[in-house]
Amino acid sequence: IKVILHEDNKTLNEIVVIGYATGSKYTISGVVEKVNKEDLNQGVVLNPMDALKGKVSGVYISQNGGDPSATPNIRVRGTTSLSGGSDPLVIIDGVYGDLSMLKDLPSADIESVTILKDASETAQYGSRGASGVIVITTKKGKFGLSEVDYEGQFGFNSIFKNLRMLSATDFLSTASKLGLTAENKGGATDWINTVERNNGITQNHNLSFSSGNKLSNMRASLGVLQRQGIIRNTDMINYSAKFDGMQLALNKRLRLEVGSIASENEDHDIYDLTQFFFSAATFNPTYQTVKNSNNVWDENYSANYLANPLGQLEVTNKNDKASLNLHGRAVFTIVDGLDLSTFGSYTYIDSNYKRYIPNDVLQGKSDDGSAYLWKGNYKNLMGNIQLDYSKDFALHHIDALALVEGQIYNTFTSSELCKGFETNYFKYNNLEAGANVTWGDITSYASKYKIFSYMARLNYVYASKYIATVNLRRDGSSKLGNGNKWGTFPSASLAWVISNETFMKYFRTINNFKLRIGYGVTGNQDAIEPYNSLSLYGPNGVSVIN
């Protein structure tokens, strides 16, 4: 039997989005990993991070406990900061985002994921590239093709293993052996099993429609994701909508693109998760699972940091978030190989947190019930102008780009806390029903900062064997103090594609063998608050009366 292995040139030459630039595995000298849609994890996946788990070396993805609404942690080559945050920068179709924005994007809308790992490539993003960069390319319409697609999953969540705690009989017996007098309410309750949900439902549905002719295409999609947590009364539901359109004009020398990403998320979770699980594990198993004759939950007031778990489930703890992004791009081909493009993006996020602690549960007794509302509005306006040049001549290949970019971030938050409720009927829907508001219970905050950047990049390839890449970015931020507002972020990398050398023709099983070295400078300005460099003026709760 004669077996011949052929090189997969399609895989090696496919386009890879490298931040602002594009290339292939043959022209990239930095550490970049691309995962296509068909390589993502299949089955019941809740978000793109679930779909990406285990697919890229050096990228660690973990979930925070069993909270169905929690945003997973992602670390690209480990923790990069002790106090400033280590979340990677997320770019979705050129739009700056974060892990929360990525979590709300359906996996069914993703075409590919590219992760920039080393500083020689993340330096493209300068003062925000220290923790790595995740670049998402979403699905678009195709010229001359119409499609209707549906993707759906349905599943159940179940508990794999629980703590084994003392039964009511064993609890009383152990207390007696130790010479202690244990309170006996006559019940036999396994509190962990009582507050858990036996089988939580998870379902994910996505419906998309795309159409195209010779000069234009579009794609629209709608998605819904529902997940019930392992704890009763915890759940989340996310609605998403996405649209992309493209139009060619001027004899195909002008390309116009528009897009929108929208989502609405609602989740219910536990108010104090630490206290809740501590109480469920250690609460007296002889207490009943029904309220007493006074219509309140029995509590052990002599215990420290314990509260009846069923009483804690009556605390309303709700998060609502709605987000909308609109973006557009225009690309004009000046001459073959030379393109001028402009890109603009507007993001609006409205976030609300609502909490009510009833006056008849332990956590609310000292305040006679309390209602808390928090609201946050975030606006991000971003735009850039980019010039791209690409040329092949003889054995040489050159890619170059120059970029000017600016962003404006606006934030406004407010909160209200009210205590002293005679009835639990209104919850947080009528703060006037509360009797007590003190100084500091009502707050508001506003901030605004700007970022302006220049960036240049040059990529050179000789004979498809030797690669050199140089980046230089300069960022200016209004967050920083006078004399320190600007930073320079250079990078360079070299690569030798050994697999393309003549002597490697004898090793047919190796299709891409590359040796590379890189250097880069990156920053983490998102760890700095907008007004840290300034002396701030504010109230202290004391009024002077003459």
Summary of the structure (lengths in Angstrom):
residues: 546
radius of gyration: 28.5
end to end distance: 103.0
largest distance: 103.0
contacts: 1701
relative contact order: 0.13
helix: 15%
strand: 46%
